[in-house]
Amino acid sequence: MAQVAILGGGIAGLSAAWELEQAKRAGVAVDYCLFETTNRLGGSISSTVVDGSVIERGPDSFLTEKPAAAELCKALGLEKDLLGSNDEARKTWIVVGRKLVALPDGLMFLVPTKLIPTALTPLFSIKTKIKMGLELLHPPRPHQGDESVADLVKRHYGQEAVDRLADPLLSGIYGGDATQLSAETVLARMVEMEREYGSLTRGMLAGYRKMRAAMKGKEPRPARPIFTTLRGGLQQMVDALTAGIDAGCVRLSTPVEGLEKTADGWLVTAGGAPEKYDAVIVATPAWAAAGLLKPVDTELGEQLGGIPYSSSITVNLVYDEKRLGELPEGFGFLVPAVEKRALLAATFVHRKFLGRTKPGKAVIRAFLGGAHNEVLLGETDEKLVATVRRELQEILGVTAEPEMTEVRRWRRAMAQYAVGHKARQERIKARLTELPGLQLIGNAYDGIGVADCIRLGRAAAKKISASL
Ligand SMILES: Cc1cc2nc3c(=O)[nH]c(=O)nc-3n(C[C@H](O)[C@H](O)[C@H](O)COP(=O)(O)OP(=O)(O)OC[C@H]3O[C@@H](n4cnc5c(N)ncnc54)[C@H](O)[C@@H]3O)c2cc1C
C-alpha cells in the first residue's frame, strides 16, 4: 500500500486528498495523510451564512471558463447549488478622484477595441486616446524576454492606461502590482499578439474575427456567466470535500516541521517522530514549502523562497437596503493605486450573485491591502471598518451604519507571478525531476484561482494513482 503525505489543507491539498480517497475506494493500493497547520480545512476559502446572507471571507467565486471547479462541484453532488453571476447587471467602475468612471464599452480585458467609446470616455486624457489610436500602427515585435505588465501596457497605450486600467484590473485578480507582475505569465496572449500583429488592438480584433468565422453556421453557444459560485457559499465545497475524505486521514493543527528524502521515499516530521511516506504532495504556500525543502535541495528551496506573496484584507458590511440608499448600477468598483486610497475594490455582493443575500439586505465587500499597502494588516478591525466606511462615503456617498461587519486578514496568501516567473517554474520543474515522489501544488505555480488549484490538486493525486 503506497502512503502519501499531503502538506496543507487549502483547496489544492484538499482536492488531492479527495482524489486519492476516490482511488482508494476504487481499489487502488494507496492511503494518505493530510497535514494542516490550522484547525480547519479550506485555507483561503472560508464563508459563512449570517442571518440569511452569505458572507465570503476569501474568494467569492471561480471563473466559469476554467472547468475544474464546476466539475468538482458536480462530482461532489453540488450541481444544483452552482450559481452564475448576474452578468446582465455587470458594469465595472474605476475610481477617479471622488468619481466613478465606467470602463468604456469595447474593452477586451485591457485592450480598447471600439473607437467611439474609447474617444468619449472620461477615463483617459486626450494624449492617451491619441496613443491608443496610434497603437494600431505598431509593427510586430519579436519577444525579447519577460518584462512587467506595466512596461508592456505602457509601450502600447501609455502610463495612464497602466494606472487606470492594468493596475486596478490586475490587482483585483492577483492582489499585485503591475510594475512587478510578469507579462509573459499574466498577459501571455498579449505577448503572443505583439509578436504576431504588433498592435494589441489589431491582434484582439483579429482573434475576435477568427472566433466569429469559426462559429459561422454553428448553433450559437448559450452565453455562460463569467463567474460561478455556490448558492450557500464556497465553504459548501470545502465541507463536501471534507465529508468525502476519511476523517482518520486528516491531522488538523499539525504543521509539518521537517521533510527528508530517503533512499526509497520521504520522512515527514510533524510534532513527533518522523513518519515514512512513499510520496509527498506539498500544497502549502511556496514560502512554507521553501523552508521545508531547502534542507532537501538548496536550489529548489531558494527558487520557491523567491516567489513573492501579497496579503489582503476583506471587510464585509451588511446593510439594511432601505437605509443604504441607491448604489450605482453594476457589481462594484476598482480603485487604482495612484488614487492613494486604502480601498482596492468593493463588490456589491447582492448584485453580483442573486439569491445569496437576504431580501431587504445589501452586502458590500471591500478589499484592502495588496502589494501597495501591507501596513494595513496591523490595524485593528474597528480602524479598518472606519477606514472602509469613510472611503465608501467619499466615493459612493454611503453614510448608513452597517448592521454587521466582518474583517478577515489574509497574510501572504496570494502568490505573485513576478517578472521571470516562467523561467523560475522551469528551474523548479528541473529540480523536481531529481526528487521522485515529490509534487508541488497550489496557487504559486500554474494559475492563481480556485479552479487552477483544484486542477493541480486532482492531477497530482491522479499521477500517483496511475503510477501504482
Ligand atoms: C481574499 C482573497 C480573495 C480571492 N478571490 C478569489 C476569487 O474570487 N476567485 C478565485 O478563483 N480565486 C480567488 N482567490 C485565490 C484563491 O482563493 C487561492 O489562490 C486558493 O484558494 C489557494 O489555495 P491553496 O490550496 O493553494 O492555498 P491556501 O488556501 O493558502 O492553503 C494552504 C494551506 O497550507 C497550510 N500550511 C502552510 N504551511 C503548512 C505546514 N508547514 N504544514 C501543514 N500545513 C501548512 C495553510 O495553513 C493553508 O491552510 C482569492 C484569494 C484571497 C486571499
The ligand as a MOL file (V3000), in Angstrom:
LIG
                    3D

  0  0  0     0  0            999 V3000
M  V30 BEGIN CTAB
M  V30 COUNTS 53 58 0 0 0
M  V30 BEGIN ATOM
M  V30 1 C -9.0780 37.4930 -0.2970 0
M  V30 2 C -8.9280 36.5490 -1.4430 0
M  V30 3 C -9.8440 36.5710 -2.4760 0
M  V30 4 C -9.7040 35.6830 -3.5460 0
M  V30 5 N -10.6520 35.6860 -4.5160 0
M  V30 6 C -10.6360 34.7290 -5.4670 0
M  V30 7 C -11.7530 34.5420 -6.3260 0
M  V30 8 O -12.7680 35.2490 -6.2220 0
M  V30 9 N -11.6860 33.5530 -7.2570 0
M  V30 10 C -10.6070 32.7110 -7.3510 0
M  V30 11 O -10.6010 31.8170 -8.2090 0
M  V30 12 N -9.5490 32.8330 -6.5180 0
M  V30 13 C -9.5500 33.8020 -5.5640 0
M  V30 14 N -8.5200 33.9010 -4.6700 0
M  V30 15 C -7.3700 32.9820 -4.8180 0
M  V30 16 C -7.6770 31.5960 -4.2560 0
M  V30 17 O -8.5630 31.6730 -3.1810 0
M  V30 18 C -6.3950 30.9510 -3.7690 0
M  V30 19 O -5.4040 31.0230 -4.7580 0
M  V30 20 C -6.5890 29.4810 -3.3980 0
M  V30 21 O -7.6770 29.3240 -2.5190 0
M  V30 22 C -5.2880 28.9700 -2.7920 0
M  V30 23 O -5.4280 27.6280 -2.4110 0
M  V30 24 P -4.1710 26.7920 -1.9380 0
M  V30 25 O -4.6560 25.4730 -1.5030 0
M  V30 26 O -3.1040 26.8500 -2.9710 0
M  V30 27 O -3.5430 27.6130 -0.7170 0
M  V30 28 P -4.1150 28.0300 0.7020 0
M  V30 29 O -5.5680 28.2470 0.6660 0
M  V30 30 O -3.2300 29.1500 1.1330 0
M  V30 31 O -3.8290 26.7520 1.5930 0
M  V30 32 C -2.5470 26.3760 2.0220 0
M  V30 33 C -2.6960 25.6630 3.3470 0
M  V30 34 O -1.4120 25.1730 3.7710 0
M  V30 35 C -1.3600 25.2510 5.1890 0
M  V30 36 N 0.0360 25.1550 5.5990 0
M  V30 37 C 1.0200 26.0820 5.4730 0
M  V30 38 N 2.1810 25.5920 5.9600 0
M  V30 39 C 1.9300 24.3330 6.4020 0
M  V30 40 C 2.7320 23.3110 7.0010 0
M  V30 41 N 4.0320 23.5010 7.2590 0
M  V30 42 N 2.1470 22.1290 7.3260 0
M  V30 43 C 0.8230 21.9180 7.0900 0
M  V30 44 N 0.0160 22.8560 6.5380 0
M  V30 45 C 0.5690 24.0510 6.1780 0
M  V30 46 C -2.0250 26.5900 5.4740 0
M  V30 47 O -2.4400 26.6600 6.8200 0
M  V30 48 C -3.1790 26.5750 4.4690 0
M  V30 49 O -4.3600 26.0500 5.0270 0
M  V30 50 C -8.6180 34.7740 -3.5850 0
M  V30 51 C -7.6920 34.7520 -2.5370 0
M  V30 52 C -7.8370 35.6120 -1.4770 0
M  V30 53 C -6.8460 35.5570 -0.3340 0
M  V30 END ATOM
M  V30 BEGIN BOND
M  V30 1 1 1 2
M  V30 2 1 2 3
M  V30 3 2 2 52
M  V30 4 2 3 4
M  V30 5 1 4 5
M  V30 6 1 4 50
M  V30 7 2 5 6
M  V30 8 1 6 7
M  V30 9 1 6 13
M  V30 10 2 7 8
M  V30 11 1 7 9
M  V30 12 1 9 10
M  V30 13 2 10 11
M  V30 14 1 10 12
M  V30 15 2 12 13
M  V30 16 1 13 14
M  V30 17 1 14 15
M  V30 18 1 14 50
M  V30 19 1 15 16
M  V30 20 1 16 17
M  V30 21 1 16 18
M  V30 22 1 18 19
M  V30 23 1 18 20
M  V30 24 1 20 21
M  V30 25 1 20 22
M  V30 26 1 22 23
M  V30 27 1 23 24
M  V30 28 2 24 25
M  V30 29 1 24 26
M  V30 30 1 24 27
M  V30 31 1 27 28
M  V30 32 2 28 29
M  V30 33 1 28 30
M  V30 34 1 28 31
M  V30 35 1 31 32
M  V30 36 1 32 33
M  V30 37 1 33 34
M  V30 38 1 33 48
M  V30 39 1 34 35
M  V30 40 1 35 36
M  V30 41 1 35 46
M  V30 42 1 36 37
M  V30 43 1 36 45
M  V30 44 2 37 38
M  V30 45 1 38 39
M  V30 46 1 39 40
M  V30 47 2 39 45
M  V30 48 1 40 41
M  V30 49 2 40 42
M  V30 50 1 42 43
M  V30 51 2 43 44
M  V30 52 1 44 45
M  V30 53 1 46 47
M  V30 54 1 46 48
M  V30 55 1 48 49
M  V30 56 2 50 51
M  V30 57 1 51 52
M  V30 58 1 52 53
M  V30 END BOND
M  V30 END CTAB
M  END
